[in-house]
Amino acid sequence: MNATSFPVWIDGAVVPADRATVHVMTPTLHYGWGVYEGVRFYETARGPSAFRLTAHLRRLRTSARALSMEIPYTDDELARACRDVVAVSGLSSGYLRPLVFLAEGAMSVAAQLDHVRVAIGCWSWPSYLGDQEAGIRVRTSGWVRSAPNAVPPSVKSTGGYVNASLARLDAVRSGAQEAIMLNAAGRVAEASAANVFIVVGGELATPPLSEGILPGITRDAVLAMADDLGVSVVERPIAPAELRVASEVMLAGTAVELTAVAVLDDVPLSADRPVFDELRARFDLAVQGGLPGREDWAEALTPDA
Ligand SMILES: Cc1ncc(COP(=O)(O)O)c(C=O)c1O
């Protein structure tokens, strides 16, 4: 079973995969005018639980509004839709993909913003990048992260992922698993599907949102967990050279969860990662609803929740 096999919630009902269809003349396909979310759900003692579903649904609506699309469902209805599609799928853990797109119709740029549709798929996605704790190979990309006044990285738009995909494709072709993109000012922005953290002088640092990045929900969780731990943490611009001198480099995102960078631009980094190890242990508890003070991050997907 893969992403195309599982039932899909679309326009208000869960249907078999082969009935979740769209007309090829949707402007979303032609112009990339759509927004989406990626939400992981985990097998927990309370049944499948989505990590910070409420925050993801909030960001979905913000992204949609940034493209002048009004989602024709409340957040409660979308949360119920997520519960329904997971229940029908039979999956105990996996990945949810709410997608907001335009119905078929007048075919010109941003012509048909009034007929907005929503689909939510789910599938099993055990691990995006292989061994997250052993660390992965990452390459600094020659592709520049799109500027906020071009295609805003703060909006999780379907079209915006051409930029990220170009970067990751090059990285994968060169034997790495992820790409770190710089912004137009030449400072660290983010990875193709994750936010970047470094440890320098014992301090955890990550670029601020003003550097032109997605406001990652995992990033937000890492900042909160670091705070809880008493780790000194700062949001500040990061020069690419700092990636080379950092004692730890890590990526945070729904797909990668919390993943250490083991090799950056073919240079091995230290395998001693005390900050990553602590954060990763907390993250693993948090997704289960077992991190004290952060229990509400794990949102039960059981039908009666
Ligand atoms: C470009 C980009 N940055 C950061 C992230 C991390 O965001 P989140 O933690 O909300 O998944 C993602 C993943 O969705 C992403 O695609």
PDBQT file of the ligand as one rigid body, heavy atoms in Angstrom, charges set to zero:
ROOT
HETATM    1  C1  LIG A 401      10.201  24.074   3.387  1.00  0.00    +0.000 C 
HETATM    2  C2  LIG A 401       9.857  23.500   4.714  1.00  0.00    +0.000 A 
HETATM    3  N1  LIG A 401      10.393  24.044   5.817  1.00  0.00    +0.000 NA
HETATM    4  C3  LIG A 401      10.112  23.566   7.044  1.00  0.00    +0.000 A 
HETATM    5  C4  LIG A 401       9.264  22.485   7.212  1.00  0.00    +0.000 A 
HETATM    6  C5  LIG A 401       8.950  21.983   8.588  1.00  0.00    +0.000 C 
HETATM    7  O1  LIG A 401       7.645  22.338   8.961  1.00  0.00    +0.000 OA
HETATM    8  P1  LIG A 401       6.786  21.439   9.944  1.00  0.00    +0.000 P 
HETATM    9  O2  LIG A 401       7.616  21.207  11.146  1.00  0.00    +0.000 OA
HETATM   10  O3  LIG A 401       5.598  22.267  10.251  1.00  0.00    +0.000 OA
HETATM   11  O4  LIG A 401       6.466  20.199   9.225  1.00  0.00    +0.000 OA
HETATM   12  C6  LIG A 401       8.694  21.882   6.092  1.00  0.00    +0.000 A 
HETATM   13  C7  LIG A 401       7.798  20.739   6.244  1.00  0.00    +0.000 C 
HETATM   14  O5  LIG A 401       6.660  20.793   6.062  1.00  0.00    +0.000 OA
HETATM   15  C8  LIG A 401       8.979  22.408   4.819  1.00  0.00    +0.000 A 
HETATM   16  O6  LIG A 401       8.448  21.858   3.724  1.00  0.00    +0.000 OA
ENDROOT
TORSDOF 0
